[in-house]
């Protein structure tokens, strides 16, 4: 008869050490696993029950430690870490690879005409807006009006940026014009993410002590979180948008590609997907999900409150979002 699973496994934290890049990479390879998108609602709800029961001291008979961790990563892939709500499916990090390989592949294939640039940048930034909102930090909801203004500002800024880069690249060699989508996406991320998370910049995100006790909300912590997310997102785009153009530029000169130009799009999408399978988790792992900041870096009033209520706290922690 197998031993009952102990109740001292810390499932609030990832399975691997988040103090090292390798530990974070292993964690995000699980969180961004595209296969999680295919899981049924029943499977997701079952994983949630396993997690809630374990936290409450109830262990399903026969549950193994590996099954517990599997349930945790299924849960983490679909439920928001702060609100606990089930996230919109295309906004989940597990949807990043299949969604981005299709959108990015199309942007890299159809980049020559202005209507195509506008359409695919709009599609990309609309998708990014969903992802940025879905993976926001904190538990405060945005109103429909705030969400609409943020979306319109983010997508307009991104499309204008893309058209500006396209106009500039028209006077440069053809190989350079292939990198217009990457330049536009990198610049657009700097616009889209802050706009979609502007409420955090205004009102702050929850900061906790090392035991998870909420100490207040900090706009300064939000700024650090958003900068880290922008860097990670641009890093994700580098391999997927820089490597395929070089390969495609060489392939298009081959006889078989001239004979079968219809292969251009599927080959491009496949190359992008291959890059994203590795780039997505590795770039998510650049910074810890549970980010930290010295109390001295917080707003003066929050510093004073923490000194009064938690005098031994020198570092605060917060969910940076993804």
LODREN-798844 format. One line per 4 residues: number of its first residue (from 1); their letters; for each residue z negated, x, y of N, C-alpha, C, O. Coordinates in steps of 0.2 Angstrom, whole numbers. Atoms other than C-alpha are relative to their C-alpha. Layout:
residues N
NUM) a) Z:X:Y:Z:X:Y:Z:X:Y:Z:X:Y | ...
This chain:
residues 322
1) xxxx) 0:4:-6:0:0:0:0:4:6:-4:9:7 | 0:-5:-6:5:8:17:-5:-2:5:-8:-7:5 | 5:0:-5:-7:11:30:2:-4:6:8:-4:8 | -2:4:-6:-8:-1:45:1:5:6:-2:10:7
5) xxxx) -2:-4:-6:0:6:61:-6:0:5:-9:-5:7 | 5:-1:-5:-13:13:73:1:-3:7:7:-4:8 | -1:4:-6:-16:4:90:0:5:6:0:3:12 | 1:-4:-5:-17:20:100:7:4:2:7:9:6
9) xxxx) -6:-3:-2:2:24:102:2:-3:7:1:-9:8 | -1:2:-7:6:24:120:7:-2:1:12:2:3 | -7:3:0:21:13:121:2:-2:8:7:-4:9 | -1:1:-7:19:12:140:5:5:3:8:5:8
13) xxxx) -3:-6:-2:27:29:141:6:1:-5:6:-1:-10 | -6:-1:5:44:35:133:-3:4:-6:-8:7:-5 | 2:-3:6:43:43:116:0:8:1:-4:11:-2 | -1:-7:-1:48:60:122:-3:2:7:-4:-1:12
17) xxxx) 3:-3:-6:39:72:135:5:-1:6:11:2:6 | -4:1:-6:46:66:152:-1:6:5:2:6:11 | 1:-6:-4:40:83:160:6:5:-1:7:10:3 | -6:-5:1:56:92:153:6:-4:0:7:-10:-2
21) xxxx) -6:3:0:74:88:155:2:-2:-7:5:-8:-8 | -2:2:7:77:88:136:-3:-6:-2:0:-11:-5 | 4:6:2:63:75:134:3:-6:3:4:-12:0 | -3:6:-4:71:64:148:7:-2:-3:9:-8:-3
25) xxxx) -6:1:3:88:66:140:0:-4:-6:4:-9:-7 | 0:4:6:83:60:123:-2:-7:2:0:-12:-2 | 2:7:-2:74:45:131:6:-4:3:7:-10:1 | -6:4:-3:90:40:141:6:-1:-4:10:-5:-3
29) xxxx) -5:1:5:102:43:127:-2:-7:-4:3:-10:-6 | 2:7:3:92:28:119:1:-6:5:3:-11:3 | -1:5:-5:91:18:135:7:-2:1:8:-8:2 | -7:2:-2:109:19:139:5:-1:-6:11:-1:-5
33) xxxx) -4:1:6:115:17:121:5:-6:1:2:-12:1 | -5:5:-1:131:6:123:-1:-6:-6:0:-12:-4 | 1:5:5:127:-3:106:-5:-5:2:-5:-10:-1 | 5:5:-2:112:-11:114:3:-6:4:0:-12:4
37) xxxx) -3:5:-3:124:-22:124:2:-6:-5:2:-12:-3 | -2:4:5:129:-30:108:-5:-4:-4:-4:-9:-8 | 5:3:3:112:-35:103:-1:-8:2:0:-9:8 | 0:7:-2:109:-54:102:-7:-1:4:-11:3:4
41) xxxx) 6:2:-4:96:-63:113:-6:-1:-5:-12:1:-3 | 5:0:5:86:-66:97:-3:6:-1:-9:7:-2 | 2:-6:1:85:-48:94:-4:3:6:-9:6:5 | 3:-2:-6:80:-44:112:-7:-4:0:-12:0:2
45) xxxx) 7:4:0:66:-58:111:-5:2:-5:-11:3:-4 | 4:-2:6:60:-52:94:-3:7:2:-9:8:1 | 3:-7:-3:58:-34:102:-6:-1:5:-11:2:5 | 5:2:-5:48:-42:116:-6:-2:-3:-11:0:0
49) xxxx) 6:3:3:37:-51:105:-4:6:-4:-10:6:-3 | 3:-5:3:33:-35:95:-4:4:5:-9:7:4 | 4:-3:-5:29:-26:111:-6:-3:3:-11:0:4 | 6:4:-3:18:-39:118:-6:-1:-5:-11:0:-3
53) xxxx) 5:0:5:9:-41:102:-4:6:-1:-10:7:-2 | 3:-7:1:6:-22:100:-5:1:6:-10:4:5 | 5:-2:-6:-1:-21:118:-6:-5:-1:-11:-3:2 | 6:5:1:-12:-36:113:-4:2:-6:-9:-2:-7
57) xxxx) 4:-2:6:-19:-27:98:2:-3:-7:-1:-3:-12 | -3:4:6:-8:-37:85:5:4:-3:10:5:1 | -5:-4:3:2:-27:73:3:-4:-6:0:-7:-10 | -3:4:6:15:-36:62:-1:4:-6:0:10:-6
61) xxxx) 1:-3:6:12:-32:44:6:4:-2:12:1:-2 | -6:-4:3:23:-18:37:3:4:6:8:7:5 | -4:-3:-6:28:-12:55:-1:7:0:-7:10:-1 | 0:-8:0:32:7:55:0:2:7:2:-1:12
65) xxxx) 0:-2:-7:30:18:70:7:1:3:8:-1:8 | -7:-1:-2:49:21:70:3:-7:3:6:-8:7 | -2:7:-2:52:2:71:-3:-2:6:0:-6:10 | 3:1:-6:39:1:85:4:3:6:5:0:11
69) xxxx) -3:-4:-5:48:14:95:7:-3:1:10:-4:7 | -7:4:0:65:5:91:-1:-6:4:4:-8:8 | 1:6:-4:58:-11:98:-1:1:7:1:-2:11 | 1:-2:-7:52:-2:113:6:1:4:7:-1:10
73) xxxx) -6:-2:-3:69:5:117:5:-6:1:9:-6:5 | -4:6:-1:78:-12:114:-3:-4:6:1:-6:10 | 3:4:-6:65:-20:126:2:4:6:3:0:11 | -1:-4:-6:67:-6:139:7:-1:2:9:-1:8
77) xxxx) -7:0:-2:86:-8:138:2:-7:3:7:-7:6 | -2:6:-3:86:-26:143:-5:-4:4:-3:-9:8 | 5:3:-4:70:-30:152:-2:4:6:-3:10:5 | 2:-4:-6:65:-24:170:-7:2:-1:-11:-1:-3
81) xxxx) 6:-3:1:51:-12:170:-6:-3:4:-12:-2:3 | 5:3:-5:42:-20:185:-1:-7:-1:-7:-10:0 | 0:7:0:46:-38:184:-1:-3:-7:-3:-9:-8 | 0:2:6:48:-40:165:5:-5:-2:5:-8:-7
85) xxxx) -6:5:1:63:-52:167:5:3:-4:7:9:-3 | -6:-2:3:78:-51:156:5:2:5:7:-3:9 | -5:-2:-5:91:-41:166:7:-3:-2:9:-4:-8 | -7:3:1:109:-48:168:4:6:-4:3:11:-2
89) xxxx) -3:-5:5:119:-40:154:4:6:3:3:11:1 | -4:-6:-2:132:-30:164:-4:4:5:-1:10:7 | 4:-4:-4:118:-24:175:-4:5:-3:-7:10:0 | 4:-5:4:109:-15:161:3:7:-1:9:7:0
93) xxxx) -2:-7:1:110:4:159:4:0:-6:9:5:-7 | -4:-1:7:117:1:141:7:-3:1:11:-1:-3 | -7:3:-1:132:-8:149:4:5:4:10:4:6 | -3:-5:-4:136:8:160:6:3:-3:11:3:0
97) xxxx) -6:-3:3:148:16:148:6:-4:-1:11:-3:1 | -6:4:0:159:2:143:2:-3:6:9:-4:7 | -3:3:-6:160:-6:160:3:6:4:8:5:7 | -2:-5:-4:162:11:169:6:3:-2:11:5:1
101) xxxx) -6:-4:3:175:18:157:6:-5:2:12:-2:3 | -6:5:-1:186:2:160:2:0:8:7:1:9 | -2:0:-7:184:2:179:2:7:3:7:7:6 | -2:-7:-2:185:21:182:6:2:-3:10:5:1
105) xxxx) -6:-2:3:199:23:170:6:-4:4:11:-1:5 | -4:4:-4:208:9:180:1:3:7:7:4:10 | 0:-3:-7:204:17:197:4:7:-1:8:8:4 | -4:-6:1:211:34:190:7:-1:-1:11:3:0
109) xxxx) -7:1:2:227:26:184:4:-3:5:9:-1:7 | -4:4:-5:231:14:198:-3:2:7:-7:-2:10 | 3:-3:-6:227:25:213:6:1:6:4:3:11 | -5:-2:-4:244:26:221:2:-5:6:4:-3:11
113) xxxx) -2:5:-5:246:10:231:-6:-3:3:-12:-3:0 | 6:2:-3:234:3:244:-3:-6:-3:-9:-7:-4 | 3:6:3:232:-14:236:-4:1:-6:-9:-1:-8 | 4:-2:6:227:-6:220:-6:4:1:-11:2:-2
117) xxxx) 6:-3:-2:215:5:228:-5:-5:3:-11:-4:1 | 5:5:-3:207:-9:238:-3:-5:-6:-9:-6:-6 | 3:4:5:206:-20:222:-5:3:-5:-10:1:-6 | 4:-4:5:199:-7:210:-7:2:3:-12:3:0
121) xxxx) 7:-2:-3:186:-1:223:-4:-6:1:-10:-5:1 | 4:6:0:181:-19:226:-3:-2:-6:-9:-3:-7 | 3:2:6:179:-22:208:-6:5:-2:-11:3:-4 | 5:-5:1:169:-5:206:-6:-1:4:-12:-1:1
125) xxxx) 6:0:-5:158:-8:221:-4:-7:-2:-10:-8:-1 | 3:6:2:155:-26:215:-5:1:-6:-10:-2:-6 | 4:-1:6:149:-20:198:-6:5:2:-11:3:0 | 5:-4:-2:139:-6:207:-6:-4:3:-12:-3:2
129) xxxx) 5:4:-3:130:-19:217:-4:-4:-5:-10:-5:-4 | 4:3:5:125:-29:202:-4:5:-3:-10:3:-5 | 4:-5:3:119:-13:194:-6:2:4:-12:2:2 | 5:-2:-4:109:-8:209:-5:-5:1:-11:-3:2
133) xxxx) 5:6:0:101:-25:211:-4:0:-6:-10:-1:-6 | 4:1:6:97:-26:193:-5:5:-1:-10:4:-4 | 5:-6:2:89:-9:192:-4:2:6:-6:8:7 | 4:-1:-6:80:-10:209:-7:2:-2:-9:0:-8
137) xxxx) 8:-2:1:62:-3:210:-4:-6:3:-2:-9:8 | 4:5:-3:48:-15:213:1:-7:-3:5:-8:-7 | 0:6:2:45:-33:210:1:-6:5:0:-12:4 | -1:4:-5:49:-41:226:7:-3:0:12:2:0
141) xxxx) -7:3:0:64:-53:226:4:0:7:0:0:12 | -4:1:-6:78:-53:239:3:-7:0:4:-10:-5 | -3:7:0:84:-69:246:7:0:-1:10:5:-1 | -7:0:0:101:-75:244:4:2:6:9:6:5
145) xxxx) -3:-2:-6:105:-72:262:0:8:0:5:11:2 | 0:-7:0:99:-54:261:4:3:-5:8:9:-4 | -4:-3:5:108:-51:245:8:0:2:11:4:1 | -6:1:-2:124:-58:252:2:5:5:8:8:5
149) xxxx) -1:-5:-6:123:-47:268:1:7:-3:5:11:-1 | 0:-7:3:119:-31:257:7:1:-4:10:6:-3 | -6:0:4:134:-35:245:6:1:5:10:6:3 | -5:0:-4:146:-38:259:1:7:4:6:10:5
153) xxxx) 0:-6:-4:141:-22:269:1:6:-5:5:10:-3 | -1:-5:5:141:-11:253:7:0:-2:10:6:-2 | -7:0:2:158:-17:247:5:2:5:10:5:4 | -4:-2:-6:166:-16:264:0:7:2:5:10:2
157) xxxx) 0:-7:-1:160:1:267:3:4:-5:6:9:-3 | -3:-4:6:165:7:250:8:0:1:11:5:0 | -7:1:0:183:0:252:3:4:6:8:7:5 | -2:-4:-6:185:7:270:0:8:-1:5:11:0
161) xxxx) 1:-7:1:179:24:264:6:2:-5:9:7:-4 | -6:-2:5:192:24:249:7:0:4:11:5:2 | -6:0:-4:206:19:261:1:6:5:6:9:5 | 0:-6:-5:201:33:273:2:7:-4:6:11:-2
165) xxxx) -1:-6:4:201:46:259:8:0:-3:11:5:-3 | -7:1:2:218:39:253:5:3:5:10:6:4 | -4:-2:-6:226:41:270:0:8:1:5:11:2 | 1:-7:-1:219:59:271:4:4:-6:7:9:-4
169) xxxx) -3:-4:6:225:64:253:8:-1:0:11:3:-3 | -7:1:0:243:57:257:4:6:2:10:7:1 | -4:-6:-3:247:73:266:-2:7:-4:0:12:-2 | 2:-5:4:240:84:252:4:0:-7:7:-5:-8
173) xxxx) -4:0:6:247:90:235:-2:-6:-5:-8:-8:-4 | 2:6:5:248:76:221:-6:1:-4:-10:-4:-5 | 6:-1:4:234:84:211:-6:-2:4:-11:-5:1 | 5:1:-5:223:82:226:-1:-8:0:-7:-10:0
177) xxxx) 0:8:0:227:63:227:-3:-3:-6:-6:-8:-5 | 3:2:6:221:61:210:-8:0:0:-11:-4:-3 | 7:0:-1:203:65:216:-2:-5:5:-8:-5:7 | 2:4:-5:203:52:229:-5:-5:-2:-10:-7:1
181) xxxx) 5:5:3:194:39:218:-7:3:-1:-12:0:1 | 7:-3:0:180:52:215:-3:1:6:-9:-1:7 | 3:-1:-7:178:56:233:-2:-7:3:-8:-7:6 | 2:6:-2:178:38:237:-6:-3:-3:-11:-6:0
185) xxxx) 6:3:3:165:33:224:-6:4:2:-11:1:3 | 5:-4:-2:154:48:229:-3:-3:6:-9:-4:7 | 2:2:-7:154:42:247:-3:-7:0:-8:-9:3 | 2:7:1:153:24:242:-7:-1:-3:-11:-5:-1
189) xxxx) 7:0:3:137:27:232:-5:1:5:-11:-2:5 | 4:-2:-5:129:34:247:-1:-6:5:-6:-7:9 | 0:6:-4:133:17:256:-3:-6:-4:-8:-9:-2 | 1:5:4:131:5:242:-8:-1:-2:-11:-6:-1
193) xxxx) 7:0:3:114:10:234:-5:-2:6:-10:-6:5 | 5:2:-5:104:10:251:1:-7:2:-4:-10:4 | -1:7:-2:112:-7:256:-3:-5:-5:-7:-9:-3 | 2:4:5:108:-15:240:-8:0:-1:-11:-4:-4
197) xxxx) 7:-1:1:90:-8:240:-3:0:7:-8:3:8 | 3:-1:-7:87:-10:259:-6:-3:1:-10:-1:5 | 7:3:-1:72:-22:257:-5:5:-2:-10:5:1 | 4:-5:2:64:-7:248:-2:5:6:-7:7:7
201) xxxx) 1:-4:-6:67:4:263:-4:-3:6:-7:1:9 | 4:4:-6:60:-9:275:-7:-1:-2:-12:0:2 | 7:2:2:45:-15:265:-4:5:-5:-10:4:-6 | 3:-5:5:42:-1:252:0:-2:-7:2:-8:-8
205) xxxx) 1:1:8:40:0:233:-7:1:-2:-10:5:1 | 7:-1:3:24:-1:223:-1:7:-2:3:10:-5 | 2:-6:2:15:15:221:-7:0:-3:-11:-4:-2 | 6:1:4:2:18:208:-4:7:-1:-1:12:1
209) xxxx) 4:-7:2:-12:31:203:2:1:-7:6:-2:-10 | -2:-2:6:-10:40:187:-2:-5:-6:0:-4:-12 | 2:5:5:-19:25:178:4:-6:0:3:-11:-3 | -4:6:-1:-6:13:184:-3:-5:4:0:-11:5
213) xxxx) 3:4:-5:-17:5:197:4:0:6:5:5:9 | -4:1:-6:-7:-2:211:-4:2:7:-9:-1:8 | 4:-2:-6:-12:6:228:3:-2:6:0:-2:12 | -4:2:-6:1:-1:240:7:0:-1:10:2:-6
217) xxxx) -7:-1:0:19:-1:245:2:5:5:-1:6:10 | -2:-6:-5:28:14:253:8:0:1:11:1:-4 | -7:-1:-2:45:15:262:2:7:-2:8:9:-3 | -2:-7:1:44:34:260:1:1:-7:6:5:-9
221) xxxx) -2:-1:8:43:33:241:7:-3:-1:10:-1:-5 | -7:3:1:58:21:242:5:5:2:10:5:-1 | -5:-5:-2:68:34:252:1:5:-5:7:7:-7 | -1:-5:5:64:47:239:3:-2:-6:8:1:-9
225) xxxx) -3:4:6:68:35:225:8:-1:0:12:1:-4 | -7:2:-1:85:30:232:4:7:1:10:7:-2 | -4:-6:0:90:48:236:1:3:-7:7:5:-9 | -1:-2:7:87:53:218:5:-4:-4:9:-1:-8
229) xxxx) -5:4:4:97:38:211:7:2:3:11:2:-1 | -6:-1:-3:111:42:223:3:7:-3:9:7:-5 | -2:-6:3:112:60:217:2:-1:-8:7:2:-10 | -1:1:8:111:54:198:7:-3:-1:11:-2:-5
233) xxxx) -6:3:1:125:42:201:6:4:1:11:3:-2 | -5:-4:-1:136:54:209:1:5:-5:7:7:-7 | 0:-4:6:132:66:195:4:-3:-6:8:0:-9 | -4:4:6:138:53:182:7:0:1:11:0:-3
237) xxxx) -7:1:-1:154:51:191:4:7:0:10:7:-1 | -3:-6:-1:158:70:192:5:1:-7:11:2:-6 | -4:-2:6:164:73:173:5:-5:-1:11:-4:-2 | -5:5:2:172:56:171:6:-1:5:11:-3:4
241) xxxx) -5:0:-5:182:57:188:3:6:1:8:7:5 | -3:-6:-2:185:75:189:4:3:-6:9:7:-5 | -3:-3:6:190:80:171:6:-3:-2:12:0:-3 | -6:4:2:202:66:166:7:1:4:12:2:2
245) xxxx) -6:-1:-4:214:69:181:3:6:-1:9:7:-1 | -3:-6:1:216:87:177:4:0:-7:10:2:-7 | -3:0:6:220:83:159:7:-5:0:12:-3:-3 | -6:5:-1:232:68:164:5:3:4:11:2:2
249) xxxx) -5:-4:-3:241:79:176:4:4:-4:10:5:-3 | -4:-5:5:246:91:162:3:-5:-5:9:-3:-7 | -3:4:6:249:77:149:6:-4:3:11:-5:-1 | -6:4:-3:261:67:161:6:4:0:12:1:1
253) xxxx) -6:-4:0:273:82:161:3:1:-7:8:3:-8 | -2:-1:7:274:81:142:6:-6:-2:6:-11:1 | -6:5:2:290:72:134:-3:-6:-3:0:-12:-1 | 2:7:3:280:59:124:-3:-4:5:-3:-10:4
257) xxxx) 2:4:-5:271:53:140:5:-3:4:5:-8:7 | -5:3:-4:287:51:149:4:-5:-4:7:-10:-1 | -3:5:4:294:42:134:-4:-7:-1:-2:-12:-1 | 5:5:1:278:31:132:-5:-1:6:-11:1:5
261) xxxx) 4:0:-6:271:29:150:-6:-5:-1:-11:-5:3 | 5:5:1:261:14:144:-6:3:-3:-12:0:-3 | 6:-3:3:249:26:135:-4:3:6:-10:5:4 | 4:-3:-5:243:32:152:-7:-3:1:-12:1:1
265) xxxx) 6:3:-1:230:19:155:-5:1:-6:-11:3:-5 | 5:-1:6:222:19:137:-2:7:-1:-8:8:-3 | 2:-7:1:222:38:136:-5:1:6:-11:5:4 | 5:-2:-5:213:39:153:-6:-4:-1:-12:-1:1
269) xxxx) 6:4:1:201:25:149:-4:4:-6:-10:4:-5 | 3:-3:5:197:34:133:-4:7:2:-9:8:0 | 3:-6:-3:194:51:142:-6:-1:4:-11:2:3 | 6:2:-4:183:43:154:-6:-2:-4:-12:0:-3
273) xxxx) 5:3:4:173:34:141:-4:6:-4:-10:6:-4 | 3:-6:3:170:51:132:-4:4:4:-10:6:2 | 4:-3:-5:164:59:147:-7:-4:2:-12:-1:2 | 6:5:-2:152:44:152:-5:0:-6:-11:-1:-4
277) xxxx) 5:0:6:144:44:134:-5:5:1:-11:4:0 | 5:-6:-1:136:61:139:-2:0:7:-8:1:8 | 2:0:-7:136:60:158:-5:-5:2:-10:-3:6 | 4:5:-3:127:44:160:-8:2:-2:-12:2:2
281) xxxx) 7:-2:2:111:49:150:-3:6:3:-8:7:5 | 2:-7:-3:111:67:156:-1:0:7:-6:3:10 | 1:1:-7:112:62:174:-6:-4:2:-9:-3:7 | 6:4:0:99:48:172:-6:5:0:-11:4:3
285) xxxx) 6:-4:1:88:62:166:-1:6:5:-6:10:4 | 1:-5:-5:90:73:181:-7:0:3:-10:5:5 | 6:2:-3:74:65:188:-4:-4:-4:-1:-8:-8 | 4:5:4:59:57:179:1:-7:3:1:-8:9
289) xxxx) 0:7:-2:60:38:179:-6:-2:4:-6:-5:9 | 6:1:-3:42:38:184:-1:6:5:-4:11:3 | 0:-5:-5:44:48:200:-7:1:3:-11:-4:3 | 7:-1:-3:29:55:210:1:3:7:6:6:9
293) xxxx) 0:-2:-7:24:60:227:-7:1:3:-11:-2:1 | 6:-2:-2:10:68:236:-2:-5:5:2:-8:9 | 3:5:-4:-2:56:245:2:2:8:3:-2:12 | -1:-3:-7:1:67:261:7:-2:2:9:-2:8
297) xxxx) -7:2:-1:20:61:260:1:-7:2:6:-9:4 | -1:7:-1:16:43:262:-2:-2:7:-3:3:11 | 1:2:-7:14:33:278:-8:0:2:-12:0:-3 | 7:-1:-2:-2:36:288:-5:-5:-2:-10:-4:-4
301) xxxx) 5:5:1:-10:19:286:-1:-1:-8:-6:-2:-10 | 1:1:7:-7:19:267:-4:6:-3:-8:6:-7 | 4:-6:2:-14:37:266:-7:-2:1:-12:0:-3 | 7:1:-2:-30:31:275:-3:-5:-5:-8:-5:-7
305) xxxx) 2:5:5:-31:16:263:-2:3:-7:-7:1:-10 | 1:-3:7:-29:27:247:-7:4:1:-10:5:-4 | 6:-4:-1:-43:39:254:-6:-4:0:-11:-2:-3 | 6:5:0:-55:24:256:-1:-3:-7:-7:-3:-9
309) xxxx) 1:4:6:-51:15:240:0:5:-6:-2:3:-12 | -1:-5:6:-46:30:228:0:7:3:5:10:3 | 1:-6:-3:-53:46:236:3:6:-4:4:11:-2 | -2:-6:4:-49:57:221:8:0:-2:10:5:-5
313) xxxx) -7:0:1:-30:52:221:3:5:5:3:4:11 | -4:-5:-4:-19:66:227:8:-1:-1:12:1:3 | -8:2:2:-2:60:219:0:-7:-2:-4:-10:-6 | -1:7:2:5:43:218:7:0:-5:11:5:-4
317) xxxx) -5:1:5:18:37:205:4:-6:1:1:-11:3 | -4:6:-1:32:24:206:7:1:-4:9:6:-6 | -6:1:4:47:18:197:6:1:5:7:-3:10 | -6:-2:-5:63:26:206:6:-5:-1:10:-5:3
321) xx) -6:4:2:75:13:198:5:5:-3:4:10:-4 | -5:-3:3:91:18:190:7:0:3:12:3:1
